[in-house]
């Protein structure tokens, strides 16, 4: 067998698993923390599609100032990420909604470093109102 024929056959053998993998289509998967709810919820807290993970907006409804609420929300997001097989370091995009832009600087003090040395891209806006009297809400997109 010639050298070029061996190279061709080796390439074909490597391409076969890649082609089979390409044929597998990603599926939507809902990630529950604990048991699946008995009734259909209004929305899902975490959904993956392929290796992308979408975490719904998290607010803090237990009181405290913006620093307390930011830390609480980030802790909740971290728990959701771990539950789905991801981590803070794998977050690609983060949206932050603040009740007022006066909270921007103290929120940043808590936010800094929570996503590792290479933080995600981020959009931060002030909104007219956040459900549940929360001062902040954050949603993220990550990879698994």
C-alpha positions in Angstrom: 0.0 0.0 0.0 1.3 3.4 -0.9 2.0 6.1 1.6 -0.7 8.4 0.1 -3.3 5.5 0.2 -2.5 4.9 3.9 -2.9 8.7 4.6 -6.2 8.7 2.8 -7.5 5.7 4.8 -6.3 7.2 8.1 -8.1 10.4 7.2 -11.3 8.6 6.3 -11.2 6.7 9.6 -10.9 10.0 11.6 -13.7 11.6 9.6 -16.2 8.9 10.2 -16.6 9.5 14.0 -16.7 13.3 13.3 -19.5 12.8 10.7 -21.5 10.6 13.1 -21.1 13.2 15.8 -22.2 16.0 13.5 -25.4 14.1 12.7 -26.4 14.1 16.4 -28.6 17.0 17.0 -28.6 19.0 20.2 -31.7 18.7 22.4 -33.3 21.1 24.7 -32.9 20.0 28.4 -34.4 21.6 31.5 -32.2 21.5 34.6 -34.1 21.2 37.9 -32.6 21.8 41.3 -34.3 19.0 43.1 -37.4 17.1 41.9 -39.2 18.1 38.7 -42.3 20.2 39.6 -45.6 18.4 39.6 -47.3 21.2 37.7 -45.9 22.9 34.6 -44.0 26.0 35.9 -44.5 29.5 34.3 -40.8 29.3 33.1 -37.7 27.2 33.5 -34.9 28.3 35.7 -32.1 26.7 33.6 -32.2 25.3 30.1 -29.5 23.9 28.0 -29.3 23.4 24.3 -26.3 21.4 23.2 -23.5 22.9 25.2 -25.1 26.3 25.8 -26.8 26.9 29.1 -29.3 29.7 29.8 -30.0 30.7 33.4 -33.2 32.7 33.9 -33.1 36.1 35.7 -32.4 35.8 39.4 -33.5 38.5 41.9 -33.1 38.7 45.6 -36.2 38.8 47.7 -34.8 38.5 51.2 -33.9 42.2 51.9 -30.5 43.8 52.4 -28.7 46.5 50.5 -27.4 46.2 47.0 -24.2 44.5 48.0 -26.1 41.8 50.0 -28.5 41.3 47.2 -25.8 41.1 44.5 -23.9 38.5 46.5 -27.1 36.5 47.1 -28.0 36.6 43.4 -24.5 35.5 42.3 -24.5 32.7 44.8 -27.9 31.5 43.3 -26.5 31.7 39.8 -23.4 29.7 40.8 -25.6 27.0 42.3 -27.7 26.8 39.1 -24.5 26.6 37.0 -23.0 23.8 39.1 -26.3 21.9 39.1 -26.2 21.9 35.3 -22.6 20.9 35.0 -21.1 24.4 34.4 -19.3 27.1 36.5 -18.9 30.8 36.9 -15.8 30.7 34.8 -17.8 29.3 31.9 -20.3 32.2 31.8 -20.1 33.9 28.4 -22.8 36.7 28.8 -24.3 38.4 31.8 -27.2 40.8 31.9 -27.6 42.9 35.0 -30.8 44.8 35.7 -30.6 47.5 38.5 -33.4 49.3 40.2 -31.3 52.5 40.0 -27.9 53.4 38.5 -26.9 54.6 42.0 -26.3 50.8 42.7 -23.8 50.5 39.8 -20.6 51.1 41.8 -21.5 48.9 44.9 -22.8 46.2 42.6 -19.5 46.2 40.7 -17.5 45.9 44.0 -19.3 42.6 44.7 -19.3 41.4 41.0 -15.6 41.9 40.5 -13.8 38.5 40.5 -16.8 36.3 40.8 -16.5 35.0 37.3 -12.7 34.3 37.4 -9.9 36.1 35.8 -11.6 36.4 32.4 -15.1 37.7 33.1 -18.0 37.4 30.6 -19.3 40.2 28.5 -21.9 42.2 30.3 -24.8 44.6 29.8 -26.0 46.6 32.8 -29.2 48.7 32.7 -31.4 50.4 35.1 -35.1 49.4 34.9 -38.3 51.0 36.1 -39.2 48.1 38.4 -38.0 44.6 39.2 -40.4 41.9 40.4 -40.5 41.2 44.1 -39.0 44.5 45.2 -35.5 43.2 44.4 -32.8 45.8 43.8 -31.1 43.6 41.2 -31.7 40.8 38.7 -29.1 38.9 36.8 -29.4 36.4 34.0 -26.5 34.5 32.3 -25.6 32.4 29.3 -22.8 29.8 29.9 -21.4 26.7 28.3 -21.2 23.2 29.7 
